Amino acid sequence: MRGLSRIRKVVAVLLGLAAFLWEVRRSGGALEGLLLRLGGELGIASERDGPYLLLQGLVRLLNYEVTREALEEEEGSFG
């Protein structure tokens, strides 16, 4: 049963992420533009700005935030 519980958690996270990206894509705006740029959007007419670029942008944004927080914690331990 423990493995099934883990699978349910992963599925729940993935569904939540899919719903979030759906809403970002549907509503457009500044967040969509930021995530697309971070995801590697080239800005050419033939390019498809799909969910993969949004997801890649979100991953890069989260990595940036985690790194920034870790660096701030390290600065505090030296000061």
TIVO-965697 format. One record per residue (C-alpha): residue number from 0; x, y, z. Coordinates in steps of 0.05 Angstrom, whole numbers, padded with zeros to 5 digits, always signed. Example, Ala and Ser with C-alpha at 12.3 -4.5 7.8 and 13.67 -1.06 7.14 Angstrom:
# TIVO-965697
REC, 0, +00246, -00090, +00156
REC, 1, +00273, -00021, +00143
# end
This chain:
# TIVO-965697
REC, 0, +00000, +00000, +00000
REC, 1, +00058, +00047, +00012
REC, 2, +00078, +00047, -00061
REC, 3, +00007, +00062, -00082
REC, 4, +00006, +00122, -00036
REC, 5, +00069, +00150, -00068
REC, 6, +00040, +00140, -00137
REC, 7, -00023, +00177, -00117
REC, 8, +00019, +00236, -00091
REC, 9, +00058, +00239, -00156
REC, 10, -00006, +00237, -00197
REC, 11, -00037, +00292, -00154
REC, 12, +00024, +00337, -00162
REC, 13, +00025, +00326, -00238
REC, 14, -00049, +00341, -00244
REC, 15, -00040, +00404, -00203
REC, 16, +00018, +00426, -00246
REC, 17, -00022, +00411, -00310
REC, 18, -00080, +00453, -00284
REC, 19, -00033, +00510, -00265
REC, 20, -00001, +00510, -00334
REC, 21, -00069, +00506, -00367
REC, 22, -00092, +00568, -00330
REC, 23, -00027, +00606, -00345
REC, 24, -00035, +00588, -00419
REC, 25, -00109, +00606, -00420
REC, 26, -00103, +00673, -00385
REC, 27, -00039, +00695, -00421
REC, 28, -00007, +00757, -00393
REC, 29, +00060, +00773, -00362
REC, 30, +00070, +00706, -00326
REC, 31, +00061, +00667, -00391
REC, 32, +00110, +00712, -00427
REC, 33, +00162, +00705, -00371
REC, 34, +00156, +00630, -00369
REC, 35, +00160, +00624, -00444
REC, 36, +00223, +00666, -00446
REC, 37, +00254, +00627, -00390
REC, 38, +00234, +00563, -00425
REC, 39, +00274, +00580, -00487
REC, 40, +00224, +00615, -00532
REC, 41, +00259, +00640, -00594
REC, 42, +00206, +00689, -00616
REC, 43, +00201, +00665, -00688
REC, 44, +00134, +00660, -00724
REC, 45, +00138, +00585, -00737
REC, 46, +00152, +00568, -00665
REC, 47, +00099, +00534, -00623
REC, 48, +00094, +00563, -00553
REC, 49, +00067, +00501, -00520
REC, 50, +00064, +00472, -00450
REC, 51, +00134, +00443, -00455
REC, 52, +00164, +00513, -00458
REC, 53, +00119, +00536, -00401
REC, 54, +00141, +00477, -00359
REC, 55, +00215, +00488, -00374
REC, 56, +00207, +00561, -00355
REC, 57, +00174, +00543, -00290
REC, 58, +00230, +00494, -00273
REC, 59, +00282, +00548, -00287
REC, 60, +00244, +00598, -00244
REC, 61, +00239, +00549, -00186
REC, 62, +00313, +00531, -00192
REC, 63, +00331, +00605, -00190
REC, 64, +00290, +00616, -00127
REC, 65, +00319, +00555, -00091
REC, 66, +00390, +00576, -00110
REC, 67, +00379, +00648, -00088
REC, 68, +00351, +00625, -00021
REC, 69, +00409, +00578, -00009
REC, 70, +00459, +00633, -00025
REC, 71, +00424, +00681, +00023
REC, 72, +00428, +00628, +00078
REC, 73, +00502, +00619, +00065
REC, 74, +00514, +00694, +00067
REC, 75, +00479, +00697, +00134
REC, 76, +00523, +00642, +00164
REC, 77, +00587, +00680, +00147
REC, 78, +00563, +00748, +00171
# end
